[in-house]
Amino acid sequence: MSRALQMILLLCIPVAILLCVLVTKGVIAPRTGAFDYVVRFDLPSIDAPVGLPRVDGPADASRPLVVIDPGHGGFDPGAGHGGLQEKAVALHIALSLRQRLLEGGGLRVALTRDTDRFIALADRPDIARRLNADLFISIHADSAESDSARGASVYVLSERGSSDAATRLARRENGADRINGIALSEANASVGAILLDLSQRRAQAGSTQAATLLLRELSESGKGLHREQPETAALAVLKAPDIPSILFETGYINNAEDAQVLGSRKGQEALANAAARAIRAYFARRSGA
């Protein structure tokens, strides 16, 4: 290293030290407005209820209200196979079902979600309760260890499942509020304690009737059924104590034949059409009762 370069370096060291001291003492201040602001906002309380969705259809509050619940959403994709995800399938079918019901007139319709966002399990039936819904339908797509299982199923609430598949389904769906085994909310513990009593029997009868009508419409339209009778399962999303509620498993997402239906617009609309016919038949029977 040359002597001249050594002298320059020796002179730079004290200058650098002086600059550091001046900045530390505030003599040389950062540019005004660069980092001299703080943004404050309130986070919602963990106990705050989720906002209610809009209700479409007639302004007449005496008209029956159907709350459609597309399962999963946001960071919870649900079942999946290849590029097909349950959360997307459920949302597409739900949107199509809403459109069919509104086109037929006479019914009011609300969706728990109409975008790809997460809603906690406890909030889904709570939305239906707060809206005073007349029917709650949660839409899902199933999966199984074997890719030979296929066809649609319809579930109603029971503290004991009617089959091993129902028990497995309840365990999977009720765990949707857990990520890596960590509970997102302790509020779900109270949901599991709801027991069937006299105040629920009318809702339970309505649930069974709606499930039976949906299975009938699916069968008559040529859609394959996994079970010809309504299944029962201890599903947290169905635990609205006074609202007829069903869970519509539209098919097995890991079955090649079902995946073709679930992943196509034509197949999704066909499932929505069958559900719309069943819902109208349900309200027609209830009004004639």
Sequence and secondary structure as in RCSB ss.txt:
>XXXX:A:sequence
MSRALQMILLLCIPVAILLCVLVTKGVIAPRTGAFDYVVRFDLPSIDAPVGLPRVDGPADASRPLVVIDPGHGGF
DPGAGHGGLQEKAVALHIALSLRQRLLEGGGLRVALTRDTDRFIALADRPDIARRLNADLFISIHADSAESDSAR
GASVYVLSERGSSDAATRLARRENGADRINGIALSEANASVGAILLDLSQRRAQAGSTQAATLLLRELSESGKGL
HREQPETAALAVLKAPDIPSILFETGYINNAEDAQVLGSRKGQEALANAAARAIRAYFARRSGA
>XXXX:A:secstr
  HHHHHHHHHHHHHHHHHHHHHHHTSS   TTSS          TT        BS S TTS EEEEEE  BTT
B  SEETTEEHHHHHHHHHHHHHHHHHHH S EEEES SSS    TTHHHHHHHHTT SEEEEEEEE  SSTT  
SBEEEEE SS SSHHHHHHHHHHHGGGEETTEES TTHHHHTT    HHHHHHHHHHHHHHHHHHHHHHHTT  B
S SS EEE  GGG  TTS EEEEEEEETTSHHHHHHHTSHHHHHHHHHHHHHHHHHHHHHHHH 
